[in-house]
Amino acid sequence: MGRPRDDGVVVGRLRPGPLNAITDVAGVRVGHATVVRDDPVVRSGVTAIWPHAGNPFRERVYAASEPLNGYGELTGSRVIDEWGLLGSPVVLTDTAHVGVAYTATVRHLGEADTEVGDVDVLIPVGGRVRRRLPERQPGVRRRRGGCPLELAGGHAAADAFIDGLRLARRASSLGDVSSLVVHPAALWAKSLTPAELEAAGVSPGLVRFSCGIEHHDDLVADVLDALAGAARRT
């Protein structure tokens, strides 16, 4: 894939560096990992951008944020808007794992600097991006983002399950530090026919659950209670 500059689209007034990359700035580092598994099915990844060679929590840098399409989520953007400072790496991942990336960033910086949380709070900057997923492997059914749950009671059971959750909230898109749940069939029913939904692998009872930063024991209890409630109601 080429870059916009190759097609005559020039951004900004300054000349680019030797590689036309953010790593042309001294000290900036970029790390990336891709996770591809088939049992269970996982198609994900994460990119971490370290702003300089030191500790960003202790040595913050000037920063600003700019929405491009008003659709993505960026944790910590309010702090950047109000303070004009960046005090963490910028971590990018898929929609369903923004909360996981947020938690991992807090854990990593906390282990590197034991005074994180004492001298000041840490508010990581994490965002969701759309990725081109690897080609589907024969015989492997792919789910995009989140933990998929298939409820035998169909549409009514899915609604009852979501209504019974205390921690996770119903959403139209996954990507937050809080736990979210989506009922795809309810969202797409007006734009796709039942046959089209079936071809896309979207059944009436399918829900997608995205874990946030709540304690895992509380999330498990919440899901089990909601499942039991859905079984009683349907």
C-alpha positions as CSV (number, residue, x, y, z in Angstrom):
1,M,0.0,0.0,0.0
2,G,1.4,3.4,-1.0
3,R,1.4,6.6,1.0
4,P,-0.8,9.6,0.3
5,R,2.4,11.7,-0.4
6,D,3.2,9.2,-3.2
7,D,0.0,10.4,-5.0
8,G,0.6,14.1,-4.4
9,V,-1.3,14.5,-1.2
10,V,0.9,16.5,1.1
11,V,0.1,16.9,4.8
12,G,1.5,19.9,6.7
13,R,4.2,22.4,5.7
14,L,7.4,20.7,6.9
15,R,9.5,18.3,4.9
16,P,9.3,14.6,6.0
17,G,12.2,12.8,7.6
18,P,14.4,10.2,5.8
19,L,11.8,7.4,6.2
20,N,8.7,9.7,6.2
21,A,7.7,7.9,9.5
22,I,7.1,8.9,13.1
23,T,10.2,7.0,14.0
24,D,12.2,9.7,12.2
25,V,11.7,11.6,15.5
26,A,14.5,10.8,17.8
27,G,13.4,8.5,20.6
28,V,10.0,7.5,19.2
29,R,9.6,3.8,19.1
30,V,6.8,1.6,17.6
31,G,6.1,-2.0,18.5
32,H,3.5,-4.3,17.0
33,A,2.1,-7.8,17.6
34,T,-0.4,-9.7,15.7
35,V,-2.5,-12.5,17.3
36,V,-4.0,-15.2,15.0
37,R,-5.5,-18.3,16.5
38,D,-8.1,-20.8,15.3
39,D,-9.2,-22.5,18.6
40,P,-10.6,-20.3,19.9
41,V,-10.8,-18.0,16.9
42,V,-8.8,-14.9,17.4
43,R,-7.9,-12.3,14.8
44,S,-6.4,-9.3,16.6
45,G,-3.3,-7.3,17.2
46,V,-1.9,-4.2,19.0
47,T,0.4,-1.4,18.1
48,A,2.2,0.6,20.8
49,I,3.8,4.0,20.1
50,W,6.3,5.1,22.8
51,P,6.8,8.9,22.6
52,H,10.4,9.2,23.6
53,A,13.3,7.2,25.1
54,G,12.4,8.0,28.7
55,N,9.4,7.4,31.0
56,P,6.4,9.2,29.5
57,F,4.6,9.2,32.9
58,R,7.4,11.3,34.4
59,E,8.4,13.2,31.3
60,R,5.3,14.2,29.4
61,V,5.3,15.6,26.0
62,Y,3.0,18.2,24.3
63,A,0.2,16.6,22.4
64,A,-3.1,17.3,20.7
65,S,-6.0,15.2,19.3
66,E,-8.0,15.7,16.2
67,P,-11.1,13.6,15.2
68,L,-11.1,12.5,11.6
69,N,-14.5,10.8,11.2
70,G,-16.0,11.1,14.7
71,Y,-16.5,7.3,14.9
72,G,-13.4,5.9,16.7
73,E,-12.9,5.8,20.5
74,L,-9.7,7.2,22.1
75,T,-9.3,6.8,25.8
76,G,-7.5,9.7,27.6
77,S,-8.3,12.1,24.8
78,R,-10.1,14.5,27.2
79,V,-6.9,14.8,29.2
80,I,-4.9,15.7,26.0
81,D,-7.6,18.2,25.1
82,E,-7.5,19.9,28.5
83,W,-3.9,19.7,29.5
84,G,-2.2,19.5,26.1
85,L,0.1,16.7,27.4
86,L,0.7,13.0,26.7
87,G,1.8,10.9,29.7
88,S,1.6,7.4,28.3
89,P,2.3,5.4,25.2
90,V,-0.4,5.5,22.5
91,V,-1.8,2.0,22.2
92,L,-4.0,0.9,19.2
93,T,-5.9,-2.3,18.9
94,D,-9.2,-3.7,17.6
95,T,-12.6,-2.5,18.9
96,A,-13.2,-5.3,21.4
97,H,-9.8,-5.1,23.1
98,V,-9.5,-1.4,23.9
99,G,-10.2,-2.2,27.6
100,V,-7.6,-5.0,27.6
101,A,-4.9,-2.7,26.1
102,Y,-5.8,0.0,28.6
103,T,-5.3,-2.4,31.5
104,A,-2.1,-3.8,30.1
105,T,-0.7,-0.3,29.7
106,V,-1.5,0.6,33.3
107,R,0.1,-2.7,34.5
108,H,3.2,-2.2,32.4
109,L,3.9,1.4,33.5
110,G,3.0,0.5,37.1
111,E,5.6,-2.3,37.1
112,A,8.2,0.0,35.6
113,D,7.5,2.9,38.0
114,T,6.2,1.9,41.5
115,E,5.0,5.5,42.2
116,V,2.4,5.4,39.4
117,G,-0.9,6.2,41.0
118,D,0.8,7.8,44.0
119,V,2.5,10.9,42.6
120,D,-0.2,11.3,39.9
121,V,-2.9,9.2,38.2
122,L,-2.1,7.4,34.9
123,I,-4.6,7.8,32.1
124,P,-3.5,5.8,29.1
125,V,-4.3,6.8,25.6
126,G,-5.7,3.8,23.7
127,G,-7.7,3.7,20.5
128,R,-9.5,1.4,18.2
129,V,-8.6,0.9,14.6
130,R,-10.0,-1.2,11.8
131,R,-7.6,-3.9,10.6
132,R,-7.5,-6.0,7.5
133,L,-8.0,-9.5,8.9
134,P,-6.1,-12.5,7.5
135,E,-8.0,-14.6,5.0
136,R,-10.4,-17.0,6.5
137,Q,-9.0,-20.5,6.8
138,P,-11.1,-23.4,5.4
139,G,-13.4,-24.8,8.1
140,V,-12.8,-22.0,10.5
141,R,-15.7,-19.7,11.3
142,R,-14.5,-16.2,12.1
143,R,-16.0,-13.8,14.6
144,R,-15.0,-10.2,14.4
145,G,-14.2,-8.7,17.8
146,G,-15.6,-9.4,21.3
147,C,-16.6,-12.7,22.9
148,P,-19.5,-14.2,21.0
149,L,-22.3,-15.9,22.9
150,E,-25.0,-17.9,21.1
151,L,-28.2,-18.0,23.1
152,A,-30.6,-20.9,22.2
153,G,-33.7,-18.8,22.9
154,G,-33.0,-16.5,19.9
155,H,-33.9,-12.8,19.8
156,A,-35.9,-12.8,23.0
157,A,-33.2,-14.6,25.0
158,A,-30.5,-12.2,23.7
159,D,-32.6,-9.2,24.8
160,A,-33.3,-10.7,28.2
161,F,-29.6,-11.5,28.7
162,I,-28.5,-7.9,27.9
163,D,-31.3,-6.4,30.1
164,G,-30.1,-8.6,32.9
165,L,-26.5,-7.3,32.9
166,R,-25.5,-4.9,35.6
167,L,-21.9,-4.0,34.6
168,A,-21.9,-4.2,30.8
169,R,-24.1,-1.8,28.9
170,R,-25.9,-2.2,25.6
171,A,-24.0,-0.4,22.8
172,S,-24.0,-0.2,19.0
173,S,-20.2,-0.4,18.7
174,L,-17.6,-2.1,20.9
175,G,-14.7,0.0,22.1
176,D,-14.4,1.4,25.6
177,V,-12.7,0.9,28.9
178,S,-16.1,-0.3,30.3
179,S,-17.7,-3.6,29.4
180,L,-20.1,-3.4,26.5
181,V,-22.5,-5.8,24.8
182,V,-24.0,-5.7,21.3
183,H,-26.9,-7.6,19.8
184,P,-26.0,-7.6,16.0
185,A,-29.3,-9.0,14.8
186,A,-31.2,-6.2,16.4
187,L,-28.9,-3.6,14.9
188,W,-28.9,-5.0,11.4
189,A,-32.5,-6.3,11.1
190,K,-33.6,-3.2,9.3
191,S,-30.9,-3.2,6.7
192,L,-30.4,-7.0,6.1
193,T,-32.8,-9.8,5.3
194,P,-33.0,-12.9,7.5
195,A,-31.2,-14.8,4.7
196,E,-28.4,-12.1,4.5
197,L,-28.0,-12.3,8.3
198,E,-27.7,-16.0,8.2
199,A,-25.1,-15.9,5.4
200,A,-23.1,-13.4,7.6
201,G,-23.2,-15.8,10.5
202,V,-25.5,-13.6,12.6
203,S,-28.2,-15.6,14.3
204,P,-31.1,-14.0,16.3
205,G,-29.5,-15.2,19.6
206,L,-26.0,-14.0,18.9
207,V,-24.5,-11.3,21.2
208,R,-21.0,-9.9,21.3
209,F,-19.5,-9.1,24.7
210,S,-16.5,-6.8,25.1
211,C,-14.7,-7.0,28.5
212,G,-13.6,-3.7,30.0
213,I,-11.5,-3.0,33.1
214,E,-13.9,-4.2,35.7
215,H,-12.7,-7.1,37.9
216,H,-13.0,-10.4,36.1
217,D,-14.8,-12.1,39.0
218,D,-17.5,-9.4,38.9
219,L,-17.8,-9.7,35.1
220,V,-18.2,-13.5,35.3
221,A,-20.8,-13.2,38.0
222,D,-22.7,-10.6,36.0
223,V,-22.8,-12.8,32.9
224,L,-23.8,-15.9,34.8
225,D,-26.7,-14.0,36.5
226,A,-27.8,-12.5,33.2
227,L,-27.8,-16.0,31.5
228,A,-29.8,-17.5,34.4
229,G,-32.3,-14.6,34.1
230,A,-32.6,-15.0,30.4
231,A,-33.3,-18.7,30.8
232,R,-36.1,-18.0,33.3
233,R,-37.7,-15.4,31.1
234,T,-37.6,-17.3,27.8
